[in-house]
Amino acid sequence: MSDKTTPRIAFQGALGAYSHEACLQARPDMIPVPCTTFEGVIRAVKDGRADLAMLPVENTTYGRVADIHRLLPESGLHIIAEAFVRVRIALMARPGVKLSDVKHVRAHMVLLPQARSFLDAHGITFEAAADSAGAAEELALADGSTEGVLASEVAADIHGLKVLARDVEDLDHNTTRFLLMSPDLDMSRRAEKMLTTFVFEVRNIPAALYKAMGGFATNGVNMTKLESYMVGGSFTATQFYSDIEGHPDDPPVQRALEELRYFTNELDILGVYPAHPGRG
C-alpha cells in the first residue's frame, strides 16, 4: 500500500474522464492518479503509487469493456465496491465562445454517436479524439479556438472551459459500471445486500457447465452475470466470470459454491462487496 499521507486512487484516462468522475463520486477524499492504460492502473496499485484502482467493466449501451475480464483475475487485486456513473455528455468550449460559434467538436469515438442528434440539429461537424478529457485539456491551451469538445462536466471544471450545453446525449440511460479494487480481499459483511464475484474453469467432462450452474438454481441464488472467455490461447480452456447476489457465508451461496467446486478445476473469488444503491 502507498505510504503517502493522503490515500490515492488510480484510474485510466486523463483528469476529467468519466473514470475520474467515478473516483470523485466513490472516494472524494482520495487523490486521483491518472494512468494511460488499464494495465497501468493495476500496476500503480501493485507498485504502491496508488492505494485503490477504479476500473470500468461494462456499459449499458456498449456492453462489457474490452479486456477487463481477462485482466481482473490476473491483476492480484480484489473488488471491494462497485460504482455506477451515468454518462452525461456536455458540450464545452473556451470562455467567451457561444454555442452558435461552435462549428466543430472533438471527442472520444464512443461519445460522438451518442450525441449525433444534437450535433446534426446544430450543424456541428465532429472528429474522433483519443480521449475526451485529453481533448478538453488541449482545447484549453488553444488560444482563440472556437472549437468544442464533448466530455464530462468534470473536464470543463478542471480545464477552465465553459459548458455551453448539458445532457446532449441521445439516450438518457447510458450508464457505466465501475469496480473499486484493492490489494486486500475484504470478506466482511458490510451491507444487507452483498455481491460475490468469482472466476472458474469447468472440468472437461460432459455437461460440466450445466451441472455446475444447477447448484445456483436449486439453492435459489441469483446469478446476475455469467461470461466466458478463452485462456492460454486454447479453444478447450474456457474461463467463466460470474457475479451472484449474496455472501459466501450465506447457506444457499455456500451450498451452491460447494457444488460448483465439484465440477471445476479452479475457482477464485475476486471480491465480496456491497451492492450499489443504483443497481436495478
Order of alpha helices (4+ residues) and beta strands (2+ residues): beta-alpha-beta-alpha-beta-beta-alpha-beta-beta-beta-alpha-beta-alpha-beta-alpha-beta-beta-beta-alpha-beta-beta-alpha-beta
